[in-house]
Amino acid sequence: MIKNLQDTIQLNNGIAMPGFGLGVFQVPNDATAEIVKNGIEVGYRSIDTAAIYGNEAGVGEGIKQALASTGLKREDLFITSKVWNDGLSYDETVAAYEDSLQKLGLDYLDLYLIHWPGNNKYAESWKALEDLYKAGKIKAIGVCNFNVSHLQDLLKTARVVPVINQVEFHPRLQQVELRAFCKERNIQLEAWAPLMQGGLLEDPTIAEIATKYGKSNAQVILRWDVQNGVVTIPKSVRKERMIQNADIFDFSLTDEEMQVINEMNLEKRVGPNPAEFDFKM
C-alpha cells in the first residue's frame, strides 16, 4: 500500500508506477497545460491522458513547463495515454502511438493502453503494443475497460501480459470478479471515476466516516481505493482540489470501516458497460 503521493507500486514487468495520479478526462486542451503544471508542482508524478481526450498537446506543454519550473527530469514522471477505437488495426495503432508521442512532445511513454475492447477488435492492436514495448518505445502496456471475458481472450495469444486494467471503480461498482481475476494474474487494477463522477460526494454512509477523521467524502473514498491496492487517478482542474485529493496519507480506515464501504457495492455503473458498447468515434 502506498504511503505518500509519490510512492509507487511495482507492475508485473518490474516498472514502478505511482499509485496515485492526476487524470485529465474532459479537460479542454487550452486549459490542460496549466492544470498539468500545477499538478506536477504540488507533487503529482503520474499524468493520465488519452488520444480521444483531445488534450495531449496541452499535457505535453504542461510537462515542459513543470520540468522547467521544478528542476525535475522526464524520468521522474509517469505519463500514460491510450489508443482509441477508431484505429485498432496493427498499423493504425502504431500510427496512433506516434501521433500521441508527437502531440505530447515526448520520446517515449511510460504506459500505453487500449482504451476500450470495442467489438473484440483488440487482437491486432495488442500485437502492435507488444512490438512497441519490445522495441523499447513504451515502458509498459495495458488495457482499459476489459471485462474478464476480454482478458481471457487476450491472454490466449498475448506474448506480454497487460500490466494494468484501468476500469470504472468506486464503492458502488467494485468489480469483484474482475479484481479477483486480475489479482490472480498480477494485472494491476486502476480506477477511473473513483468518485463516481461526483455521485458519492454527499453519501451519508461515507459522510459519517469522513466526519470522524475530519476529512471530506472524496478523501475517504480515495483512501479506500489506496487501502484496496487500486491505482487511482482522480481528475481535478483546481490546484486546491488536487492538494485535497492527495491529503489522504495521514489517516487509515479501520477494517470495519473498509467493510462498511465494501458493503455499498451495487455493481452500478455511471459509464458504459464494455460488454455492450462498441465505440467507433
Secondary structure, 3 states (H helix, E strand, C coil): CCCCCCCEEECCCCCEEECECEECCCCCHHHHHHHHHHHHHHCCCEEECCHHHCCHHHHHHHHHHHHHHHCCCHHHCEEEEEECCCCCCHHHHHHHHHHHHHHHCCCCEEEEEECCCCCCCHHHHHHHHHHHHHCCCEEEEEEECCCHHHHHHHHHHCCCCCCEEEEECECCECCHHHHHHHHHCCCEEEEECCCHHHCCCCCHHHHHHHHHHCCCHHHHHHHHHHHCCCEECCECCCHHHHHHHHCCCCCCCCHHHHHHHHCCCCCCCCCCCCCCCCCCC
